[in-house]
Amino acid sequence: MTEIDAKIDALVPSWLYLPDIAEMLNIEVTRVRQMVKEGQLIAVRRGENRSLQVPAPFIDGDKVVKGLVGLLTVLRDDRFTEEEILEWLFTEDPTLPGTPVQALSENRGTEVKRRGGGGAP
């Protein structure tokens, strides 16, 4: 969990509160908090009340976007910070095309992981 900076906040199109994610995934909010703690999701403090929020594109209907958890692990193993991960996921990559998070949501995870495992953003 991290504080958000203006650059990343501008890159991420929309955010979800943890209770909203719990409702979407049909789980308890404590489980969503555990997912954040375990690194399955990235949550940042945003807004006036500094509440924890997760990028909305990480959730696909009633599940976490396929491939996201594994990709987060790969990026952390490559020593990416949470901020670098968010910046990389939400920055346009003309070779994909689109952003890595868009490619994940379109089931193009193999290409995203290939790029993500290659070092710093």
N, C-alpha and C positions, 0 to 999 in steps of 0.2 A: 504494500500500500504506500502510496506516495502522494505528495502534493503535485498539483498539475501546473504546468507553465503555460503561458499564453500561446506559444507556438503549437504545442500538442493539442491544446483545447481547440484551436482553430482548425486543426487537421481532422479531428474526430467529428463526424457529422451529427451524432446524437448519442445520448447517454441514458442509462437506466439505473434506477435506485435498486438496492439489494432486495427490498420487499417485492418490487415488481418482477425481478428475475425469479424469485422464489415462486411467485404465483404462476409465471409463465412455464417454469419447469415442474410445477406441481410438487415442490419440496418445501421444507421449512427454511426460514431465513437463516437459521443457525447453520444449515447445510451449505447455503450460499457463502456465508462467511468462512466456513471451513474450506470450500473450494478456492476462495481467495487466498487463505492462509497456506494452502497446499500448492499454490502456484498454477491452478487450473484456469484461473481468471485473473485479470489485472484490474484492481479497483484503485481509484484516485479520489482524493478529497476535492470537492468542487462546490461552488455556490456560496451564498452568504452563510449558511449554517455548516459549511465544510462537511457535508454528508458524503459517504462513500458512494461512488458511482462507477459503473462498468460501461465501456463502449457498447452501444446497442448492437453494432454489427457482430459482436461476439456471440449473440444469441440468435438462433434460427428457429423461430416458432416455439416449440416445446423442448429444445435441446441446445447444447453448446455447439457452435459451428464445428463440423467434422474437421479433424486435423489440428484444431487450435491448440489443444492441450499439449500434444506432441511437439508442435512448432515452438510453443513457449519454452518447453524444456530444452530444445535444441539451441534456441537463442540464448537462454540463460547459461547453458553449458559453454557457449561461445563468449561468455562474459558480457553480454549485453545488459545494460541497466534497464529497469522498467521503462524509463523515459525513452531510451533508445529503441526498445521493442515497440512501443506505441508509435514513435515517429516512423520507424521502418514499415510497420504494418499499414499505416495510413498515408504513406507518401506514394504518389504515382510512380510506377515503374513501366516505362514504355516497352520493355521487353516482355512484359507479362501478357497483354497490356492491362492497365488499371492499377489498383493498389493490391498489395499482397492479401489484405483481408477480403477484398472483392473476389480475388482468385480462389481463396479458401471457400467462400460461400458458394462459388460456382463449381465446386468439386475439382479444383485444379491444384490440390494440395501438394502433389509431388513436385511440381515446378516451384512452388513457393518454398518448400523445404530445401530444395536444391540451392536456391538463392540465399536462404536464411542461414544455412550452414557454412557460408563462405567467409565469415569474418564480420568486421564492424560495418555498420550501415553507411 
